[in-house]
């Protein structure tokens, strides 16, 4: 039975190391930031998830102490990786104005929310109507 | 067998950290450097966890959790500073 657990832990460590390596290699190799963003946020997060799974199986099987710290770290990383990627992409679009011209039309009165802000035009129109009504 | 897997894991994660360092130095834009540091934090967490398995101690998990939190908060704060010109409005 020990052999099976050793096999699982070793496989998870190798899996995690490979995915961390692939993610960082993608970060180094891909051509521009918006494609480069894919590698670390997906592959590296999966890699650290593999290492944390290995740690959980190891301490449960060989040290006899089941800890939930790993679950906590894994959940936190898997929740926060998309948020930080989203923020980085938004800041990149904010810095490069020429990328806005490639965007397709939204098909709505307001444009893309990253550039145009919240749609508050309706409220302004209502306020204008009220003013006009008061004037008449 | 775990020993050899750990050696492989340490080598892979250290190589990944080296790649991130190259991107941090070379990165053409500011956001590239932010992304490189964010990835470095995640790889450092993996390294800490592997070190915990090697030393058979669970005391390093707090360090890993703190790294995860501060890495996320610093990335978001920097991006927010770029987007809004201020961290807390």
Backbone of each chain as ProteinMPNN parsed JSONL, in Angstrom:
{"seq_chain_A": "XXXXXXXXXXXXXXXXXXXXXXXXXXXXXXXXXXXXXXXXXXXXXXXXXXXXXXXXXXXXXXXXXXXXXXXXXXXXXXXXXXXXXXXXXXXXXXXXXXXXXXXXXXXXXXXXXXXXXXXXXXXXXXXXXXXXXXXX", "coords_chain_A": {"N_chain_A": [[0.832, -1.205, 0.0], [1.985, 1.186, 0.724], [3.631, 1.555, -1.425], [1.872, 2.256, -3.461], [0.959, 4.744, -2.598], [3.372, 6.132, -2.624], [3.824, 6.091, -5.343], [1.685, 7.645, -6.265], [2.261, 10.149, -5.051], [4.76, 10.734, -6.206], [4.061, 10.834, -8.92], [2.325, 13.027, -8.918], [4.062, 15.086, -8.134], [5.873, 15.142, -10.285], [4.123, 15.753, -12.366], [3.23, 18.315, -11.507], [5.668, 19.756, -11.547], [6.329, 19.606, -14.267], [4.19, 21.021, -15.429], [4.531, 23.562, -14.287], [6.972, 24.241, -15.412], [6.327, 24.244, -18.164], [4.47, 26.344, -18.244], [6.081, 28.566, -17.528], [7.909, 28.488, -19.569], [6.268, 29.099, -21.715], [5.648, 31.726, -20.978], [8.093, 32.877, -21.48], [8.423, 32.461, -24.213], [6.228, 33.058, -25.919], [4.678, 35.419, -28.301], [3.392, 38.104, -27.781], [1.935, 40.204, -25.137], [-0.802, 39.612, -24.611], [-1.143, 37.016, -25.575], [0.824, 35.826, -24.11], [-0.197, 35.901, -21.611], [-1.771, 33.666, -21.284], [-0.211, 31.367, -20.692], [1.128, 31.448, -17.991], [-1.126, 31.847, -16.312], [-2.79, 29.659, -16.642], [-1.313, 27.143, -16.987], [0.74, 27.283, -15.021], [-0.7, 27.626, -12.676], [-2.064, 25.2, -12.56], [0.161, 23.577, -12.249], [1.174, 24.28, -9.675], [-1.009, 23.442, -8.289], [-0.781, 20.666, -8.635], [1.573, 20.157, -7.134], [0.642, 20.85, -4.596], [-1.373, 18.953, -4.231], [0.215, 16.641, -4.163], [1.601, 17.118, -1.8], [-0.498, 17.007, 0.039], [-1.397, 14.326, -0.161], [0.956, 13.068, 0.621], [1.412, 13.888, 3.342], [-0.901, 12.917, 4.507], [-0.688, 10.155, 4.1], [1.883, 9.259, 4.953], [2.794, 10.709, 7.205], [0.617, 10.718, 8.754], [-1.048, 12.859, 9.328], [-3.696, 14.699, 8.458], [-3.94, 17.604, 6.725], [-5.576, 20.738, 6.146], [-4.525, 22.952, 5.045], [-3.396, 22.876, 2.505], [-5.599, 22.617, 0.839], [-6.763, 25.052, 1.288], [-4.798, 26.835, 0.27], [-4.757, 25.984, -2.407], [-7.408, 26.498, -3.225], [-7.473, 29.264, -2.897], [-5.499, 30.102, -4.744], [-6.571, 29.143, -7.174], [-8.862, 30.635, -7.3], [-7.935, 33.265, -7.426], [-6.226, 33.511, -9.623], [-7.598, 33.898, -12.221], [-8.624, 36.462, -11.725], [-6.424, 38.169, -11.342], [-5.282, 37.872, -13.866], [-7.252, 38.992, -15.474], [-7.146, 41.665, -14.569], [-4.55, 42.351, -15.359], [-4.777, 42.149, -18.132], [-6.657, 44.152, -18.609], [-5.258, 46.435, -17.739], [-3.228, 46.383, -19.596], [-4.656, 46.882, -21.998], [-5.495, 49.404, -21.367], [-3.112, 50.801, -21.424], [-2.341, 50.611, -24.099], [-3.504, 52.29, -26.608], [-3.911, 51.844, -29.304], [-4.905, 49.318, -29.639], [-7.601, 49.462, -29.354], [-8.844, 49.985, -31.744], [-9.14, 47.629, -33.114], [-11.305, 46.352, -32.051], [-14.533, 44.789, -32.326], [-17.816, 46.237, -33.095], [-20.143, 46.862, -30.378], [-22.891, 46.672, -30.664], [-24.684, 48.01, -29.122], [-25.897, 50.987, -27.426], [-23.834, 51.986, -25.713], [-20.199, 51.752, -25.603], [-17.367, 49.466, -25.415], [-16.851, 48.365, -22.108], [-14.419, 48.569, -20.869], [-13.232, 50.8, -21.914], [-15.134, 52.854, -22.155], [-16.426, 53.339, -19.753], [-19.088, 53.342, -17.243], [-22.489, 52.819, -18.367], [-24.13, 55.629, -18.24], [-25.699, 57.296, -19.643], [-28.479, 57.254, -19.99], [-29.605, 58.164, -17.577], [-28.763, 60.8, -17.603], [-30.226, 61.742, -19.783], [-32.853, 61.538, -18.767], [-32.694, 63.362, -16.668], [-32.326, 65.631, -18.181], [-34.789, 65.711, -19.511], [-36.502, 66.191, -17.342], [-35.672, 68.744, -16.631], [-36.375, 70.139, -18.886], [-39.155, 69.804, -18.773], [-39.704, 71.215, -16.432], [-38.981, 73.689, -17.269], [-40.896, 74.264, -19.189]], "CA_chain_A": [[0.0, 0.0, 0.0], [2.909, 2.321, 0.738], [4.166, 1.755, -2.775], [0.865, 2.963, -4.253], [0.973, 6.16, -2.201], [4.608, 6.718, -3.15], [3.637, 6.293, -6.779], [0.773, 8.791, -6.468], [2.964, 11.388, -4.69], [5.791, 11.013, -7.216], [3.422, 11.236, -10.174], [1.796, 14.389, -8.778], [5.186, 16.034, -8.12], [6.397, 15.265, -11.654], [3.066, 16.48, -13.097], [3.274, 19.731, -11.128], [6.908, 20.364, -12.036], [6.243, 19.746, -15.723], [3.27, 22.1, -15.804], [5.157, 24.845, -13.928], [8.014, 24.497, -16.416], [5.686, 24.587, -19.442], [3.893, 27.683, -18.111], [7.111, 29.597, -17.555], [8.489, 28.483, -20.917], [5.333, 29.876, -22.528], [5.84, 33.138, -20.628], [9.326, 33.348, -22.126], [8.518, 32.196, -25.644], [5.113, 33.54, -26.74], [5.085, 36.685, -28.931], [3.024, 39.38, -27.147], [1.456, 40.022, -23.766], [-2.127, 39.001, -24.477], [-0.981, 35.558, -25.696], [1.698, 35.405, -23.012], [-1.008, 35.817, -20.395], [-2.392, 32.343, -21.177], [0.655, 30.32, -20.159], [1.275, 31.396, -16.539], [-2.355, 31.793, -15.526], [-3.418, 28.332, -16.687], [-0.419, 26.011, -16.755], [1.462, 27.384, -13.757], [-1.645, 27.386, -11.58], [-2.268, 23.748, -12.501], [1.39, 22.988, -11.72], [1.235, 24.429, -8.223], [-2.061, 22.568, -7.784], [-0.215, 19.319, -8.561], [2.493, 20.083, -5.995], [-0.144, 20.889, -3.355], [-2.006, 17.641, -4.104], [1.253, 15.706, -3.723], [1.868, 17.382, -0.385], [-1.632, 16.546, 0.836], [-1.363, 12.857, -0.119], [2.15, 12.65, 1.376], [1.249, 14.058, 4.791], [-1.988, 12.053, 4.972], [-0.342, 8.735, 4.023], [3.135, 8.873, 5.611], [2.959, 11.363, 8.506], [-0.589, 10.472, 9.527], [-1.737, 14.088, 9.728], [-4.401, 15.287, 7.32], [-4.032, 19.059, 6.906], [-6.415, 21.406, 5.14], [-3.827, 24.133, 4.544], [-3.192, 22.763, 1.064], [-6.875, 22.911, 0.181], [-6.933, 26.499, 1.401], [-3.896, 27.506, -0.68], [-5.204, 25.65, -3.763], [-8.645, 27.234, -3.525], [-7.137, 30.682, -3.033], [-4.784, 30.33, -6.012], [-7.457, 28.904, -8.314], [-9.827, 31.735, -7.365], [-7.344, 34.573, -7.699], [-5.485, 33.56, -10.893], [-8.337, 34.602, -13.281], [-8.844, 37.879, -11.404], [-5.209, 38.932, -11.633], [-5.109, 37.878, -15.327], [-8.206, 39.982, -15.99], [-6.633, 42.998, -14.268], [-3.371, 42.612, -16.185], [-5.234, 42.392, -19.503], [-7.303, 45.469, -18.634], [-4.236, 47.471, -17.653], [-2.52, 46.384, -20.883], [-5.507, 47.586, -22.962], [-5.501, 50.811, -20.965], [-1.846, 51.425, -21.82], [-2.145, 50.604, -25.548], [-4.732, 52.829, -27.202], [-4.101, 51.399, -30.687], [-5.624, 48.045, -29.636], [-9.049, 49.701, -29.329], [-9.406, 50.068, -33.086], [-9.428, 46.282, -33.621], [-12.469, 45.757, -31.394], [-15.781, 44.852, -33.085], [-18.851, 47.05, -32.427], [-20.871, 46.119, -29.345], [-24.297, 46.524, -31.009], [-25.487, 48.68, -28.093], [-25.567, 52.417, -27.401], [-22.537, 52.251, -25.097], [-19.109, 50.967, -26.162], [-16.775, 48.471, -24.529], [-16.848, 48.972, -20.778], [-13.057, 48.859, -20.448], [-12.805, 52.12, -22.389], [-16.153, 53.893, -22.132], [-16.999, 53.554, -18.434], [-20.428, 52.827, -17.024], [-23.512, 53.478, -19.185], [-24.941, 56.542, -17.425], [-26.301, 58.269, -20.557], [-29.926, 57.27, -19.807], [-29.942, 59.03, -16.443], [-28.573, 62.185, -18.037], [-31.374, 62.104, -20.622], [-34.017, 61.746, -17.899], [-32.499, 64.633, -15.973], [-32.568, 66.67, -19.171], [-36.237, 65.771, -19.728], [-37.097, 66.849, -16.176], [-35.349, 70.17, -16.693], [-37.191, 70.71, -19.95], [-40.529, 69.846, -18.281], [-39.791, 72.309, -15.47], [-38.871, 74.939, -18.019], [-42.187, 74.543, -19.834]], "C_chain_A": [[0.867, 1.255, 0.0], [3.41, 2.642, -0.654], [3.19, 2.554, -3.634], [0.871, 4.453, -3.916], [2.237, 6.861, -2.697], [4.477, 7.029, -4.626], [2.764, 7.517, -7.042], [1.507, 10.096, -6.193], [3.993, 11.744, -5.753], [5.169, 11.494, -8.51], [2.905, 12.663, -10.076], [2.918, 15.412, -8.772], [5.715, 16.246, -9.53], [5.422, 16.045, -12.529], [3.135, 17.98, -12.8], [4.512, 20.421, -11.657], [6.866, 20.591, -13.528], [5.336, 20.908, -16.113], [3.833, 23.461, -15.438], [6.204, 25.224, -14.971], [7.393, 24.931, -17.744], [5.1, 25.998, -19.389], [4.942, 28.761, -18.198], [7.807, 29.646, -18.905], [7.589, 29.262, -21.876], [5.468, 31.357, -22.256], [7.063, 33.7, -21.326], [9.189, 33.384, -23.633], [7.427, 32.852, -26.482], [5.319, 34.99, -27.176], [4.657, 37.972, -28.231], [2.217, 39.132, -25.876], [0.123, 39.302, -23.687], [-2.089, 37.507, -24.755], [-0.13, 35.021, -24.558], [0.928, 35.199, -21.719], [-1.582, 34.419, -20.195], [-1.518, 31.366, -20.408], [0.739, 30.336, -18.637], [-0.045, 31.222, -15.801], [-3.011, 30.429, -15.58], [-2.441, 27.243, -16.267], [0.268, 26.093, -15.397], [0.541, 27.148, -12.568], [-1.925, 25.896, -11.427], [-1.032, 23.061, -11.906], [1.482, 23.102, -10.212], [0.112, 23.619, -7.575], [-1.582, 21.126, -7.659], [0.708, 19.152, -7.37], [1.721, 20.056, -4.676], [-0.876, 19.567, -3.141], [-1.031, 16.588, -3.633], [1.523, 15.864, -2.245], [0.743, 16.847, 0.498], [-1.62, 15.021, 0.965], [-0.193, 12.382, 0.748], [1.914, 12.741, 2.874], [0.118, 13.213, 5.332], [-1.522, 10.607, 5.061], [0.857, 8.382, 4.899], [3.323, 9.513, 6.973], [1.707, 11.197, 9.361], [-1.302, 11.725, 9.998], [-2.368, 14.713, 8.5], [-4.569, 16.776, 7.571], [-4.89, 19.653, 5.811], [-5.748, 22.674, 4.621], [-3.694, 24.09, 3.026], [-4.465, 23.093, 0.306], [-7.118, 24.409, 0.16], [-6.085, 27.231, 0.355], [-4.364, 27.25, -2.107], [-6.445, 26.448, -4.132], [-8.333, 28.707, -3.747], [-6.464, 30.962, -4.371], [-5.711, 30.172, -7.208], [-8.521, 29.992, -8.425], [-9.183, 33.019, -7.84], [-6.625, 34.64, -9.041], [-6.292, 34.232, -12.017], [-8.496, 36.088, -13.009], [-7.592, 38.684, -11.737], [-4.953, 38.966, -13.14], [-6.022, 38.916, -15.961], [-7.685, 41.397, -15.761], [-5.432, 43.333, -15.149], [-3.794, 42.915, -17.619], [-5.874, 43.768, -19.619], [-6.273, 46.586, -18.598], [-3.445, 47.555, -18.955], [-3.333, 47.132, -21.942], [-5.551, 49.078, -22.65], [-4.24, 51.524, -21.447], [-1.709, 51.547, -23.333], [-3.428, 51.035, -26.238], [-4.974, 52.27, -28.599], [-4.834, 50.064, -30.75], [-7.134, 48.251, -29.677], [-9.648, 49.665, -30.72], [-9.76, 48.694, -33.655], [-10.708, 45.698, -33.047], [-13.696, 45.846, -32.286], [-16.791, 45.744, -32.371], [-19.658, 46.22, -31.436], [-22.317, 45.859, -29.738], [-25.229, 47.148, -29.997], [-25.115, 50.159, -28.095], [-24.183, 52.702, -26.797], [-21.465, 51.332, -25.684], [-18.602, 49.934, -25.176], [-16.5, 49.087, -23.173], [-15.439, 49.277, -20.304], [-12.67, 50.286, -20.81], [-13.838, 53.205, -22.13], [-16.747, 54.145, -20.754], [-18.424, 53.034, -18.354], [-21.438, 53.542, -17.923], [-24.43, 54.342, -18.329], [-25.709, 57.521, -18.299], [-27.81, 58.382, -20.327], [-30.337, 58.224, -18.689], [-29.803, 60.502, -16.828], [-29.76, 62.647, -18.874], [-32.597, 62.388, -19.767], [-33.917, 63.082, -17.178], [-32.785, 65.788, -16.925], [-34.065, 66.831, -19.426], [-36.92, 66.516, -18.587], [-36.885, 68.357, -16.248], [-36.222, 70.87, -17.742], [-38.65, 70.864, -19.504], [-40.699, 71.017, -17.311], [-39.767, 73.665, -16.192], [-40.198, 75.319, -18.659], [-43.21, 74.787, -18.795]], "O_chain_A": [[0.534, 2.255, -0.636], [3.592, 3.801, -1.027], [3.593, 3.408, -4.424], [0.799, 5.308, -4.798], [2.198, 8.012, -3.129], [4.939, 8.062, -5.109], [3.059, 8.324, -7.923], [1.41, 11.042, -6.974], [4.099, 12.901, -6.16], [5.662, 12.433, -9.136], [3.026, 13.433, -11.028], [2.765, 16.495, -9.337], [5.977, 17.378, -9.938], [5.827, 16.887, -13.33], [3.104, 18.807, -13.711], [4.433, 21.542, -12.16], [7.308, 21.631, -14.017], [5.66, 21.684, -17.011], [3.645, 24.424, -16.182], [6.309, 26.386, -15.364], [7.872, 25.871, -18.377], [5.209, 26.759, -20.35], [4.733, 29.774, -18.867], [8.246, 30.709, -19.345], [8.074, 29.992, -22.741], [5.411, 32.167, -23.18], [7.075, 34.865, -21.721], [9.778, 34.25, -24.28], [7.666, 33.175, -27.645], [6.047, 35.73, -26.514], [5.484, 38.874, -28.09], [1.857, 37.995, -25.572], [-0.079, 38.472, -22.801], [-2.925, 36.776, -24.224], [-0.335, 33.9, -24.094], [1.336, 34.432, -20.847], [-1.854, 34.021, -19.063], [-2.015, 30.618, -19.566], [0.443, 29.313, -18.02], [-0.098, 30.533, -14.782], [-3.729, 30.064, -14.649], [-2.694, 26.507, -15.314], [0.37, 25.087, -14.694], [0.944, 26.546, -11.573], [-2.013, 25.385, -10.31], [-1.152, 22.09, -11.158], [1.828, 22.134, -9.536], [0.256, 23.158, -6.443], [-1.927, 20.435, -6.7], [0.65, 18.141, -6.671], [2.09, 19.334, -3.749], [-0.994, 19.102, -2.008], [-1.374, 15.738, -2.812], [1.659, 14.881, -1.518], [0.994, 16.3, 1.572], [-1.809, 14.484, 2.056], [-0.323, 11.425, 1.511], [2.183, 11.787, 3.604], [0.153, 12.821, 6.498], [-1.907, 9.894, 5.987], [0.865, 7.323, 5.527], [3.963, 8.911, 7.835], [1.726, 11.497, 10.555], [-2.075, 11.677, 10.955], [-1.671, 15.198, 7.609], [-5.253, 17.177, 8.512], [-4.931, 19.146, 4.69], [-6.349, 23.402, 3.832], [-3.85, 25.102, 2.344], [-4.432, 23.757, -0.73], [-7.604, 24.968, -0.823], [-6.569, 28.117, -0.349], [-4.377, 28.164, -2.931], [-6.525, 27.009, -5.224], [-8.86, 29.327, -4.67], [-6.802, 31.929, -5.055], [-5.655, 30.963, -8.149], [-9.031, 30.251, -9.515], [-9.803, 33.788, -8.574], [-6.426, 35.738, -9.56], [-5.733, 35.072, -12.722], [-8.506, 36.893, -13.94], [-7.68, 39.752, -12.342], [-4.461, 39.971, -13.654], [-5.616, 39.635, -16.874], [-7.77, 42.24, -16.654], [-5.306, 44.458, -15.631], [-3.25, 43.818, -18.254], [-5.665, 44.474, -20.606], [-6.389, 47.568, -19.331], [-3.039, 48.637, -19.377], [-2.778, 47.926, -22.702], [-5.632, 49.91, -23.554], [-4.284, 52.694, -21.83], [-1.048, 52.464, -23.821], [-4.337, 50.227, -26.429], [-6.119, 52.219, -29.046], [-5.342, 49.701, -31.811], [-7.874, 47.322, -29.998], [-10.828, 49.352, -30.877], [-10.58, 48.593, -34.568], [-11.161, 44.649, -33.507], [-13.898, 46.866, -32.944], [-16.653, 45.991, -31.174], [-19.837, 45.017, -31.628], [-22.932, 44.929, -29.215], [-26.427, 46.864, -29.994], [-24.118, 50.543, -28.707], [-23.447, 53.551, -27.3], [-21.78, 50.261, -26.202], [-19.295, 49.565, -24.227], [-15.978, 50.198, -23.085], [-15.251, 50.135, -19.441], [-11.879, 50.916, -20.108], [-13.473, 54.359, -21.907], [-17.515, 55.094, -20.597], [-18.911, 52.371, -19.271], [-21.277, 54.727, -18.215], [-25.398, 53.843, -17.756], [-26.306, 58.469, -17.79], [-28.373, 59.47, -20.45], [-31.289, 58.991, -18.831], [-30.614, 61.339, -16.433], [-30.248, 63.766, -18.72], [-33.306, 63.365, -20.005], [-34.887, 63.833, -17.078], [-33.396, 66.788, -16.547], [-34.559, 67.953, -19.545], [-37.793, 67.355, -18.809], [-37.791, 69.142, -15.966], [-36.722, 71.979, -17.55], [-39.303, 71.868, -19.789], [-41.705, 71.725, -17.354], [-40.423, 74.627, -15.793], [-40.591, 76.486, -18.688], [-44.37, 75.041, -19.119]]}, "seq_chain_B": "XXXXXXXXXXXXXXXXXXXXXXXXXXXXXXXXXXXXXXXXXXXXXXXXXXXXXXXXXXXXXXXXXXXXXXXXXXXXXXXXXXXXXXXXX", "coords_chain_B": {"N_chain_B": [[11.74, 6.578, -4.337], [10.162, 8.877, -4.179], [12.151, 10.64, -3.572], [13.625, 10.945, -5.979], [11.607, 12.003, -7.601], [11.213, 14.393, -6.242], [13.674, 15.617, -6.673], [13.487, 16.017, -9.426], [11.268, 17.727, -9.454], [12.234, 19.987, -8.014], [14.26, 20.799, -9.781], [12.756, 21.406, -12.113], [11.036, 23.472, -11.227], [12.875, 25.387, -10.415], [14.125, 25.963, -12.827], [11.921, 27.044, -14.108], [11.593, 29.362, -12.563], [13.909, 30.677, -13.328], [13.356, 31.172, -16.037], [11.241, 32.965, -15.672], [12.619, 35.051, -14.482], [14.246, 35.873, -16.578], [12.284, 36.87, -18.296], [11.374, 38.92, -16.686], [13.565, 40.672, -16.664], [13.889, 41.204, -19.403], [11.375, 41.92, -20.364], [9.299, 43.788, -22.497], [7.191, 45.657, -21.958], [5.557, 47.364, -19.187], [3.509, 45.818, -18.024], [4.265, 43.262, -18.701], [6.331, 42.82, -16.923], [4.985, 42.918, -14.502], [3.383, 40.644, -14.797], [5.384, 38.706, -14.922], [6.453, 38.826, -12.323], [4.213, 38.048, -10.882], [3.926, 35.393, -11.764], [6.335, 34.427, -10.813], [5.904, 34.486, -8.052], [3.951, 32.487, -7.8], [5.421, 30.264, -8.628], [7.332, 30.27, -6.621], [5.754, 29.549, -4.466], [5.191, 26.882, -5.157], [7.787, 25.875, -4.923], [8.249, 26.204, -2.171], [6.335, 24.43, -1.132], [7.295, 21.98, -2.117], [9.718, 21.915, -0.742], [8.726, 21.644, 1.838], [7.696, 19.026, 1.672], [10.075, 17.631, 1.335], [11.493, 18.154, 3.714], [9.773, 17.093, 5.507], [7.951, 18.602, 7.056], [5.2, 20.525, 8.245], [5.238, 23.155, 8.717], [5.808, 25.094, 6.901], [3.611, 25.799, 5.478], [2.151, 28.025, 6.223], [3.796, 30.077, 5.387], [3.591, 29.678, 2.627], [0.901, 30.26, 2.216], [0.817, 32.959, 2.958], [2.469, 34.003, 0.969], [0.878, 33.5, -1.275], [-1.32, 35.188, -0.783], [-0.134, 37.789, -0.609], [1.091, 37.992, -3.087], [-1.103, 38.018, -4.86], [-2.465, 40.333, -3.946], [-0.58, 42.359, -4.361], [-0.268, 42.283, -7.152], [-2.869, 42.993, -8.037], [-3.089, 45.51, -6.858], [-1.089, 46.941, -8.195], [-2.008, 46.846, -10.866], [-4.379, 48.218, -10.556], [-3.427, 50.673, -9.853], [-2.241, 51.423, -12.262], [-4.523, 51.5, -13.864], [-6.299, 53.368, -12.629], [-4.794, 55.348, -11.495], [-4.537, 55.515, -8.814], [-4.439, 53.712, -5.73], [-6.236, 53.223, -3.585], [-9.336, 54.66, -3.635]], "CA_chain_B": [[11.116, 7.09, -5.555], [9.777, 10.263, -3.93], [13.378, 11.436, -3.611], [13.927, 11.295, -7.369], [10.552, 12.906, -8.07], [11.471, 15.71, -5.647], [14.804, 16.223, -7.393], [12.946, 16.501, -10.703], [10.404, 18.882, -9.187], [13.072, 21.153, -7.693], [14.933, 21.247, -11.01], [11.786, 22.011, -13.031], [10.528, 24.748, -10.709], [13.977, 26.353, -10.439], [14.266, 26.377, -14.228], [10.789, 27.934, -14.384], [11.91, 30.652, -11.941], [14.932, 31.313, -14.164], [12.647, 31.712, -17.207], [10.497, 34.157, -15.251], [13.591, 36.117, -14.239], [14.648, 36.401, -17.893], [11.172, 37.693, -18.788], [11.327, 40.125, -15.842], [14.618, 41.597, -17.089], [13.748, 41.555, -20.809], [10.004, 42.314, -20.665], [9.264, 45.095, -23.148], [6.281, 46.627, -21.347], [5.42, 47.305, -17.725], [2.615, 44.731, -17.627], [5.043, 42.026, -18.8], [7.1, 42.651, -15.683], [4.025, 42.569, -13.445], [3.007, 39.244, -15.023], [6.531, 37.867, -14.572], [6.556, 38.754, -10.862], [3.069, 37.251, -10.427], [4.263, 33.986, -12.011], [7.421, 34.063, -9.898], [5.315, 34.221, -6.731], [3.283, 31.181, -7.849], [6.466, 29.237, -8.652], [7.949, 30.236, -5.29], [4.852, 28.753, -3.616], [5.44, 25.471, -5.488], [9.091, 25.522, -4.352], [8.081, 26.099, -0.712], [5.594, 23.199, -0.845], [8.204, 20.845, -2.339], [10.661, 21.934, 0.377], [8.009, 21.074, 2.979], [7.642, 17.56, 1.521], [11.426, 17.091, 1.515], [11.881, 18.264, 5.123], [8.702, 16.446, 6.273], [7.394, 19.529, 8.03], [4.032, 21.267, 7.745], [5.315, 24.524, 9.245], [6.029, 26.059, 5.828], [2.375, 26.106, 4.757], [1.753, 29.408, 6.517], [4.582, 30.921, 4.485], [3.024, 29.552, 1.279], [-0.386, 30.98, 2.199], [1.12, 34.39, 2.955], [2.978, 34.335, -0.369], [-0.258, 33.528, -2.204], [-2.127, 36.391, -0.541], [0.565, 39.034, -0.943], [1.29, 38.033, -4.528], [-2.355, 38.459, -5.498], [-2.813, 41.714, -3.582], [0.343, 43.302, -5.002], [-0.604, 42.357, -8.58], [-4.103, 43.757, -8.229], [-2.84, 46.906, -6.495], [-0.306, 47.589, -9.257], [-2.875, 47.037, -12.027], [-5.341, 49.252, -10.207], [-2.694, 51.941, -9.921], [-2.101, 51.771, -13.677], [-5.832, 51.788, -14.438], [-7.011, 54.49, -12.04], [-3.891, 56.373, -10.98], [-4.636, 55.545, -7.363], [-4.738, 52.365, -5.278], [-7.493, 53.296, -2.846], [-9.95, 55.954, -3.961]], "C_chain_B": [[10.698, 8.549, -5.377], [10.989, 11.174, -4.003], [13.701, 11.886, -5.04], [12.885, 12.253, -7.934], [10.781, 14.31, -7.522], [12.625, 16.414, -6.346], [14.336, 16.796, -8.735], [12.101, 17.754, -10.498], [11.202, 20.13, -8.875], [13.736, 21.705, -8.951], [13.956, 21.988, -11.916], [11.344, 23.374, -12.532], [11.636, 25.802, -10.697], [14.214, 26.863, -11.849], [13.138, 27.337, -14.612], [11.039, 29.312, -13.786], [12.956, 31.408, -12.755], [14.292, 31.923, -15.413], [11.902, 32.995, -16.837], [11.432, 35.328, -15.033], [14.051, 36.729, -15.557], [13.546, 37.305, -18.441], [11.076, 38.987, -17.982], [12.374, 41.14, -16.286], [14.335, 42.106, -18.495], [12.448, 42.269, -21.122], [9.842, 43.681, -21.281], [8.351, 46.101, -22.447], [6.212, 46.402, -19.84], [4.599, 46.106, -17.286], [3.299, 43.371, -17.758], [5.784, 41.758, -17.504], [6.177, 42.298, -14.529], [3.631, 41.096, -13.562], [4.143, 38.306, -14.631], [6.658, 37.731, -13.06], [5.414, 37.904, -10.294], [3.356, 35.759, -10.614], [5.388, 33.524, -11.091], [6.898, 33.735, -8.511], [4.682, 32.837, -6.715], [4.32, 30.06, -7.865], [7.174, 29.137, -7.31], [7.081, 29.443, -4.316], [5.079, 27.264, -3.872], [6.762, 25.005, -4.877], [8.99, 25.333, -2.837], [7.382, 24.791, -0.352], [6.498, 21.978, -1.031], [9.242, 20.764, -1.222], [10.013, 21.341, 1.633], [7.925, 19.565, 2.894], [9.02, 16.972, 1.812], [11.826, 17.089, 2.989], [10.873, 17.58, 6.049], [8.16, 17.353, 7.375], [6.222, 20.277, 7.415], [4.105, 22.739, 8.13], [5.461, 25.553, 8.137], [4.736, 26.442, 5.118], [1.888, 27.522, 5.019], [2.498, 30.36, 5.599], [3.996, 30.873, 3.079], [1.717, 30.332, 1.165], [-0.162, 32.485, 2.164], [1.636, 34.835, 1.59], [1.822, 34.451, -1.355], [-1.044, 34.815, -2.036], [-1.398, 37.649, -0.997], [0.856, 39.139, -2.428], [0.055, 38.546, -5.243], [-2.625, 39.928, -5.215], [-1.871, 42.698, -4.274], [0.055, 43.414, -6.496], [-1.824, 43.236, -8.813], [-3.88, 45.232, -7.901], [-2.074, 47.62, -7.599], [-1.181, 47.859, -10.481], [-3.884, 48.145, -11.765], [-4.685, 50.626, -10.27], [-2.522, 52.388, -11.368], [-3.445, 52.208, -14.253], [-6.413, 53.097, -13.934], [-6.107, 55.611, -11.552], [-3.875, 56.472, -9.481], [-4.973, 54.136, -6.897], [-6.058, 52.318, -4.543], [-8.107, 54.666, -3.092], [-10.866, 56.395, -2.845]], "O_chain_B": [[10.851, 9.362, -6.289], [10.892, 12.323, -4.433], [14.009, 13.053, -5.279], [13.22, 13.194, -8.653], [10.576, 15.299, -8.225], [12.586, 17.62, -6.587], [14.725, 17.895, -9.13], [12.198, 18.716, -11.26], [10.906, 21.208, -9.39], [13.773, 22.917, -9.165], [14.27, 23.062, -12.431], [11.279, 24.329, -13.305], [11.372, 26.979, -10.941], [14.473, 28.049, -12.051], [13.352, 28.309, -15.336], [10.735, 30.324, -14.417], [12.899, 32.633, -12.862], [14.628, 33.039, -15.809], [11.924, 33.978, -17.578], [11.094, 36.467, -15.354], [14.227, 37.943, -15.657], [13.826, 38.373, -18.985], [10.736, 40.035, -18.531], [12.107, 42.341, -16.287], [14.513, 43.292, -18.771], [12.393, 43.113, -22.017], [10.215, 44.671, -20.651], [8.698, 47.279, -22.35], [6.719, 45.418, -19.301], [4.933, 45.445, -16.302], [2.97, 42.435, -17.03], [5.859, 40.62, -17.04], [6.526, 41.483, -13.676], [3.552, 40.386, -12.559], [3.902, 37.235, -14.074], [6.94, 36.642, -12.561], [5.61, 37.14, -9.349], [3.066, 34.954, -9.729], [5.402, 32.378, -10.642], [7.389, 32.812, -7.862], [4.842, 32.089, -5.75], [4.142, 29.033, -7.21], [7.574, 28.048, -6.9], [7.6, 28.747, -3.444], [5.153, 26.473, -2.931], [6.858, 23.885, -4.375], [9.581, 24.404, -2.286], [7.769, 24.117, 0.602], [6.48, 21.055, -0.216], [9.61, 19.668, -0.798], [10.663, 20.627, 2.397], [8.063, 18.879, 3.907], [9.126, 15.931, 2.461], [12.433, 16.128, 3.464], [11.104, 17.499, 7.256], [7.938, 16.906, 8.499], [6.234, 20.619, 6.232], [3.157, 23.491, 7.901], [5.268, 26.746, 8.37], [4.748, 27.312, 4.248], [1.285, 28.149, 4.148], [1.926, 31.325, 5.091], [3.908, 31.902, 2.408], [1.456, 30.982, 0.152], [-0.849, 33.206, 1.442], [1.285, 35.912, 1.108], [1.779, 35.374, -2.169], [-1.398, 35.465, -3.02], [-1.976, 38.484, -1.693], [0.871, 40.239, -2.981], [0.146, 39.402, -6.124], [-2.97, 40.687, -6.121], [-2.309, 43.756, -4.726], [0.122, 44.508, -7.057], [-1.815, 44.113, -9.676], [-4.414, 46.108, -8.581], [-2.367, 48.774, -7.911], [-1.124, 48.939, -11.068], [-4.204, 48.922, -12.664], [-5.301, 51.608, -10.684], [-2.639, 53.574, -11.677], [-3.514, 53.16, -15.031], [-6.966, 53.866, -14.72], [-6.583, 56.7, -11.23], [-3.279, 57.391, -8.918], [-5.71, 53.424, -7.579], [-6.908, 51.477, -4.834], [-7.499, 55.696, -2.803], [-11.476, 57.46, -2.933]]}, "name": "protein", "num_of_chains": 2, "seq": "XXXXXXXXXXXXXXXXXXXXXXXXXXXXXXXXXXXXXXXXXXXXXXXXXXXXXXXXXXXXXXXXXXXXXXXXXXXXXXXXXXXXXXXXXXXXXXXXXXXXXXXXXXXXXXXXXXXXXXXXXXXXXXXXXXXXXXXXXXXXXXXXXXXXXXXXXXXXXXXXXXXXXXXXXXXXXXXXXXXXXXXXXXXXXXXXXXXXXXXXXXXXXXXXXXXXXXXXXXXXXXXXX"}
